[in-house]
Amino acid sequence: MSSLPVCGPEGPIRATTPGRPSAVRAVLFDFSGTLFQIGTYADRIRAALAQPVDDVAMDRILGGLEAGLSDPAVVAAQHARDVSSGAHRHAFTTWYSSVPELAPVADELYAQLQAPEHWVPYADAASTLNQLAAGGAVLGVVSDVGWDLRPTFAHHGLDHYFTSWVHSYQHKTEKPDPALFQHACRELGVEPASTLMVGDHPAKDGGAAGSGLRSYVLPAGAAAGSHRGLDAVLRLAGLSGC
């Protein structure tokens, strides 16, 4: 793998020879918020609770989840959340349990995360992956996650596009650790300079640039099943005419 130049505050310390950027030969994708989105919290909560939940009660519960994000215990549980399956489960169930109504079903809500049927591919995910593969790009998944994502991709018929799967919990580290990106590049047999990382987190996915990859960060907040704007990935890979 190529090494990056040592940089001072203004740029590279040693002179470098400018050249044309390498063609994109590989594309790495984040999972949640990039290719897939899980169903709404309201729908998931109603599925988990035994009793019906009216709109007023649901608004109160969702407000509790929002408030829980700043609860000290919840914040502490998020530290190194994605370095192991146990830490991942603890982080999410601690958050769910910060809402009294959800504490009894915290494990069930967590189980929904691992259930392929609760995830929805974005409307342009399949077509984008198909065009990238047809154009000769090799594809991988690099995700901060606590379980194996391959069954979810297989459930939706998208697993066959990928030849590298890098799950943070299996490597005991999180993005933007260069080890995750470098491992994916090695598995794909492609230099980082010829690889594009696509995700929705500026620090984690955008941090791939610190490992010599190119990166494209999508805006957060796209609803499940909507168009994600993944056509931009085709343009960055030089395949906009496909």
C-alpha positions in Angstrom: 0.0 0.0 0.0 1.3 3.5 -0.8 2.2 5.8 2.0 1.0 9.3 2.5 3.5 12.2 2.5 4.4 13.8 5.9 2.6 17.1 6.1 3.2 20.2 8.1 0.5 22.9 8.8 0.7 24.2 5.3 1.1 21.0 3.3 3.7 18.2 2.4 7.1 18.8 3.9 8.9 17.1 1.0 8.1 18.2 -2.6 5.8 15.9 -4.5 5.4 15.4 -8.2 1.9 16.3 -9.3 0.1 13.9 -11.4 -3.4 12.8 -12.6 -5.5 11.2 -9.8 -5.8 7.5 -10.1 -8.9 6.1 -11.6 -11.4 4.7 -9.1 -11.1 0.9 -9.2 -12.9 0.2 -5.9 -15.7 1.7 -3.9 -16.3 1.0 -0.2 -19.7 1.7 1.3 -21.0 2.4 4.8 -24.2 0.5 5.7 -26.8 2.5 7.7 -27.7 5.8 6.2 -25.8 5.1 3.0 -27.2 2.0 1.3 -29.9 1.1 3.9 -32.1 2.7 6.4 -34.1 1.0 9.2 -37.8 1.5 9.5 -39.1 4.4 11.6 -38.8 4.4 15.4 -42.6 4.8 15.7 -43.3 1.7 13.6 -40.6 -0.3 15.5 -41.9 0.8 18.9 -45.5 -0.1 18.0 -44.3 -3.5 16.8 -42.4 -4.1 20.1 -45.1 -2.9 22.6 -48.0 -5.2 23.4 -50.5 -2.3 23.9 -51.5 0.2 21.2 -49.7 3.5 21.3 -51.7 6.6 20.2 -50.0 9.6 18.6 -49.8 11.6 21.8 -48.1 8.8 23.7 -45.8 8.1 20.7 -44.7 11.8 20.7 -43.9 11.5 24.4 -41.8 8.3 23.8 -39.9 9.8 20.9 -39.3 12.9 22.9 -37.8 10.6 25.6 -35.5 9.0 23.1 -34.3 12.5 22.0 -33.7 13.5 25.6 -32.0 10.2 26.3 -29.2 11.1 23.8 -27.8 13.6 26.3 -28.3 11.4 29.4 -24.9 10.9 31.0 -25.4 7.1 31.3 -26.4 6.9 27.6 -23.5 9.1 26.5 -21.0 7.0 28.5 -22.4 3.8 26.9 -21.7 5.1 23.4 -18.0 5.2 24.0 -16.3 2.6 21.8 -19.7 1.3 21.0 -18.7 -0.4 17.8 -15.6 -2.3 18.9 -17.5 -5.4 20.1 -20.9 -7.0 19.7 -21.4 -6.7 23.5 -20.5 -3.0 23.6 -22.9 -2.4 20.7 -25.8 -4.1 22.4 -25.1 -2.3 25.7 -25.0 1.1 24.0 -28.4 0.7 22.3 -30.2 -1.1 25.1 -29.0 1.6 27.5 -30.5 4.2 25.3 -33.8 2.5 24.8 -34.1 1.8 28.5 -33.7 5.5 29.3 -37.4 5.8 28.3 -39.5 4.0 31.0 -42.0 2.7 28.5 -39.3 1.1 26.4 -37.1 -0.4 29.1 -39.1 -3.7 29.1 -38.7 -4.1 25.3 -35.1 -2.8 25.0 -33.8 -6.3 24.0 -36.6 -6.6 21.4 -35.8 -3.2 19.9 -32.2 -4.2 19.7 -33.2 -7.5 18.0 -34.9 -5.4 15.3 -31.6 -3.9 14.4 -30.2 -7.3 13.5 -33.3 -8.4 11.6 -32.9 -8.0 7.9 -36.6 -7.4 7.3 -36.5 -4.2 9.3 -33.9 -2.6 6.9 -34.9 -1.0 3.7 -32.4 -0.3 0.8 -32.5 3.2 -0.6 -34.4 3.4 -3.9 -31.2 4.0 -5.9 -28.9 1.5 -4.0 -29.4 -1.5 -6.3 -29.1 0.4 -9.6 -25.9 2.2 -8.3 -24.3 -1.1 -7.2 -25.2 -2.7 -10.5 -23.7 0.1 -12.6 -20.5 0.2 -10.6 -20.1 -3.6 -10.9 -20.9 -3.5 -14.6 -18.3 -0.7 -15.0 -15.6 -2.9 -13.5 -15.4 -1.5 -10.0 -14.8 -3.9 -7.1 -17.0 -3.2 -4.0 -16.7 -3.6 -0.3 -18.6 -2.7 2.9 -16.8 -0.9 5.8 -19.2 -0.4 8.6 -19.1 0.5 12.3 -21.6 -2.2 13.5 -22.1 -4.9 16.1 -23.2 -7.8 14.0 -22.6 -9.5 10.6 -24.4 -7.5 7.8 -24.2 -10.1 5.1 -27.6 -11.7 5.9 -29.3 -8.3 5.6 -27.7 -7.7 2.2 -28.6 -11.2 1.1 -32.2 -10.8 2.2 -32.5 -7.9 -0.2 -30.5 -9.5 -3.0 -27.5 -7.2 -2.8 -24.8 -9.3 -1.2 -23.4 -10.6 -4.5 -22.0 -7.2 -5.5 -19.5 -7.3 -2.6 -16.2 -9.1 -2.2 -15.0 -7.5 1.0 -16.9 -7.2 4.3 -15.2 -5.2 7.1 -17.3 -5.0 10.3 -15.8 -2.9 13.0 -16.7 -5.3 15.9 -14.7 -8.1 14.2 -11.6 -5.9 14.2 -12.1 -4.3 17.7 -11.8 -0.8 16.3 -13.9 1.9 14.7 -13.7 4.2 11.7 -11.7 6.3 10.9 -9.0 3.8 12.1 -6.8 3.3 9.0 -6.7 -0.4 9.7 -10.3 -0.9 8.6 -9.9 0.9 5.2 -6.5 -0.7 4.6 -7.9 -4.2 5.3 -10.7 -3.6 2.8 -8.2 -2.4 0.2 -6.0 -5.4 0.7 -8.9 -7.8 0.3 -10.0 -6.1 -2.9 -6.4 -5.9 -4.2 -6.6 -2.2 -4.8 -4.4 0.7 -3.7 -6.1 3.3 -1.4 -5.4 6.0 -4.0 -7.7 4.1 -6.4 -10.5 3.6 -3.8 -13.5 5.7 -2.9 -15.2 5.5 0.5 -18.9 6.5 0.5 -20.8 7.1 3.8 -22.8 9.6 5.8 -20.5 10.5 8.7 -18.0 13.4 8.1 -15.5 12.2 10.7 -15.8 8.5 10.3 -16.3 8.0 6.6 -14.7 11.3 5.5 -11.8 10.2 7.7 -10.9 7.7 5.0 -9.1 10.5 3.3 -6.5 10.4 6.1 -5.7 6.9 4.9 -5.1 7.9 1.3 -8.6 7.1 0.0 -11.0 9.5 -1.6 -14.2 10.0 0.3 -17.7 11.1 -0.5 -20.0 12.0 2.5 -23.8 12.1 1.9 -26.0 14.4 3.9 -27.7 12.8 6.9 -31.4 12.3 7.4 -32.7 10.5 4.3 -35.9 8.5 4.9 -36.0 4.8 4.4 -36.7 3.8 0.8 -36.1 7.3 -0.6 -33.6 8.2 -3.3 -30.2 8.7 -1.6 -28.4 10.6 -4.4 -26.1 7.7 -5.1 -25.8 8.8 -8.7 -23.0 11.1 -7.5 -21.0 8.0 -6.7 -21.2 7.0 -10.4 -19.9 10.3 -11.5 -17.0 10.2 -9.0 -16.2 6.7 -10.3 -16.2 8.0 -13.9 -19.3 5.9 -14.8 -22.0 8.7 -15.1 -22.7 7.6 -18.7 -23.5 4.0 -17.8 
